[in-house]
Amino acid sequence: MRSAAIESAWVVDRYVLFDERDGVVHELNPSASAVWELIDGARPLSAIAAEVSALVGADVSESVATALAEFRDAGLLEPSLDDRACG
C-alpha cells in the first residue's frame, strides 16, 4: 500500500510524488507511473506485472518487481506483512 505520507499528482504523463516527512520530491517516469497507479494494497505483484505487461505488450515482470523494490527502499510504501502483495 502507498504510504499515507506521500502526496501524488499527475503531471503531463507521469506522477510526481511528495514525501511530507522529509520534503523530498520523486518524479516517476511513465512506466514507473503505471506501476504506481496500480498499487492499491490489494493487488499482488503478479497482477500488477500482468497489467503493466498487457499495457506495453511485453513481459515486464522483472521491471515491475524492481520498481516496487525501489518504491519500498525510498519509503514510498507502507511495510507489508505479505511480500507477495503491494499492501
C-alpha positions in Angstrom: 0.0 0.0 0.0 1.2 3.5 -0.7 2.4 5.4 2.4 -0.1 7.9 3.8 2.8 10.4 3.9 3.1 10.5 0.2 1.1 13.0 -1.9 0.9 12.3 -5.6 0.0 14.4 -8.6 -0.3 13.5 -12.2 1.8 15.9 -14.3 1.6 15.7 -18.1 2.5 12.0 -18.5 3.8 10.9 -15.1 3.3 11.0 -11.4 5.2 13.4 -9.2 5.4 12.3 -5.5 6.0 14.5 -2.5 7.1 12.9 0.8 5.6 15.0 3.6 8.1 13.5 6.1 11.2 14.9 4.6 10.1 17.2 1.8 11.7 15.0 -0.9 10.1 15.1 -4.4 10.2 12.0 -6.6 9.4 12.3 -10.3 8.4 8.9 -11.8 9.0 8.0 -15.4 5.9 6.9 -17.3 6.5 3.2 -16.7 7.0 3.6 -13.0 3.9 5.8 -13.0 1.9 2.9 -14.5 3.1 0.7 -11.6 2.3 3.4 -9.0 -1.2 3.8 -10.4 -1.9 0.1 -9.8 -0.7 -0.1 -6.2 -3.9 -0.3 -4.2 -3.0 -2.5 -1.2 -4.9 -5.4 -2.6 -3.3 -6.4 -5.9 -0.4 -8.8 -5.7 2.8 -8.2 -7.6 1.8 -10.7 -10.2 -1.4 -8.9 -11.0 0.4 -5.5 -11.3 3.1 -7.1 -13.5 0.4 -8.7 -15.7 -1.5 -5.4 -16.2 1.6 -3.4 -17.0 2.8 -6.1 -19.3 -0.5 -6.0 -21.2 -0.2 -2.2 -21.5 3.2 -2.4 -23.1 2.8 -5.6 -25.0 5.8 -7.3 -23.4 6.6 -9.2 -20.2 7.9 -6.5 -17.9 7.5 -8.6 -14.6 11.2 -8.1 -13.6 11.0 -4.3 -14.2 7.8 -4.1 -12.1 9.4 -6.0 -9.3 12.4 -3.6 -9.5 10.1 -0.6 -9.4 8.2 -1.9 -6.3 11.5 -2.6 -4.6 12.7 0.9 -5.3 9.4 2.3 -4.0 9.9 0.3 -0.8 13.5 1.3 -0.4 12.6 5.0 -0.9 9.9 4.7 1.8 7.0 5.3 -0.6 5.2 2.2 0.5 3.9 1.0 3.9 5.7 -2.0 5.3 3.8 -5.2 4.3 3.4 -8.4 6.2 2.8 -10.2 2.9 5.6 -9.6 0.4 3.6 -11.1 -2.4 1.1 -8.2 -2.2 1.7 -4.5 -2.6 0.0 -3.6 0.6 
